Amino acid sequence: MILQPERVPFNGSVLGSAKGTWIINVSAAVYVEGTDSLLLNVTLEKGVCSPEEQGITRRLGMLVPAPVLKEFCLREGIACDIRQWLEATEGNGFLDLTSAA
């Protein structure tokens, strides 16, 4: 079942990290059939402080527990996982966060 990206609570959120400030944009969200999980396509856009700076965009695929939509403490944990991923990696990637639930 497809979920409107606007219904994902952290869509449009701002996330601070050691590598700067990022905006989380969810472009697609799908319930994974037969599981209690969501598959998300996320674009992370680095904020720019001056006109001379170029924006940086990173793409992240995520498999997350579906209850993340309802429980604030889980959403906070997802934000921490994204932050750690941003700080530890370069480029695009994928996070499977279902085993952490």
C-alpha positions as semicolon CSV with decimal commas, in nm:
position;residue;x (nm);y (nm);z (nm)
1;M;0,000;0,000;0,000
2;I;0,134;0,342;-0,096
3;L;0,143;0,616;0,167
4;Q;0,147;0,984;0,081
5;P;0,495;1,123;0,169
6;E;0,325;1,413;0,350
7;R;0,191;1,159;0,602
8;V;0,542;1,057;0,709
9;P;0,598;1,263;1,027
10;F;0,962;1,356;0,965
11;N;0,904;1,467;0,604
12;G;1,024;1,828;0,583
13;S;1,209;1,811;0,915
14;V;1,538;1,988;0,967
15;L;1,824;1,778;1,101
16;G;2,149;1,915;1,242
17;S;2,470;1,716;1,211
18;A;2,846;1,760;1,227
19;K;2,830;1,797;0,847
20;G;2,577;2,081;0,857
21;T;2,203;2,127;0,854
22;W;1,993;1,899;0,635
23;I;1,628;1,897;0,527
24;I;1,462;1,553;0,514
25;N;1,232;1,513;0,213
26;V;1,040;1,187;0,173
27;S;0,966;1,130;-0,197
28;A;0,798;0,788;-0,166
29;A;0,661;0,569;0,112
30;V;0,528;0,215;0,069
31;Y;0,409;-0,042;0,322
32;V;0,598;-0,368;0,263
33;E;0,340;-0,643;0,210
34;G;0,338;-0,912;0,478
35;T;0,549;-0,710;0,721
36;D;0,513;-0,426;0,968
37;S;0,763;-0,213;0,774
38;L;0,776;0,090;0,549
39;L;1,012;0,142;0,257
40;L;1,103;0,509;0,222
41;N;1,289;0,702;-0,047
42;V;1,445;1,004;0,119
43;T;1,633;1,299;-0,024
44;L;1,854;1,492;0,217
45;E;1,930;1,850;0,113
46;K;2,209;2,037;0,284
47;G;2,121;2,391;0,379
48;V;2,336;2,668;0,232
49;C;2,443;2,968;0,434
50;S;2,558;3,195;0,152
51;P;2,496;3,237;-0,223
52;E;2,851;3,117;-0,294
53;E;2,782;2,774;-0,144
54;Q;2,648;2,494;-0,360
55;G;2,370;2,277;-0,228
56;I;2,445;1,912;-0,164
57;T;2,183;1,642;-0,211
58;R;2,211;1,285;-0,087
59;R;1,963;1,003;-0,143
60;L;1,881;0,747;0,121
61;G;1,659;0,441;0,096
62;M;1,522;0,331;0,433
63;L;1,337;0,029;0,564
64;V;1,175;0,134;0,891
65;P;0,922;-0,014;1,136
66;A;0,569;0,106;1,050
67;P;0,498;0,215;1,413
68;V;0,744;0,499;1,349
69;L;0,445;0,691;1,212
70;K;0,273;0,691;1,550
71;E;0,541;0,688;1,819
72;F;0,750;1,000;1,877
73;C;1,037;0,814;2,046
74;L;1,077;0,596;1,735
75;R;1,080;0,901;1,506
76;E;1,349;1,056;1,724
77;G;1,551;0,735;1,691
78;I;1,514;0,743;1,311
79;A;1,647;1,100;1,308
80;C;1,949;0,990;1,513
81;D;2,012;0,702;1,271
82;I;1,999;0,940;0,973
83;R;2,237;1,178;1,151
84;Q;2,485;0,898;1,222
85;W;2,464;0,782;0,860
86;L;2,525;1,137;0,731
87;E;2,829;1,180;0,954
88;A;2,980;0,836;0,884
89;T;2,934;0,812;0,505
90;E;2,958;1,001;0,177
91;G;2,725;0,970;-0,120
92;N;2,398;0,779;-0,131
93;G;2,295;0,467;0,058
94;F;2,041;0,243;0,229
95;L;1,953;0,186;0,595
96;D;1,760;-0,115;0,723
97;L;1,629;-0,005;1,063
98;T;1,381;-0,286;1,114
99;S;1,622;-0,504;1,311
100;A;1,678;-0,220;1,560
101;A;1,308;-0,207;1,654
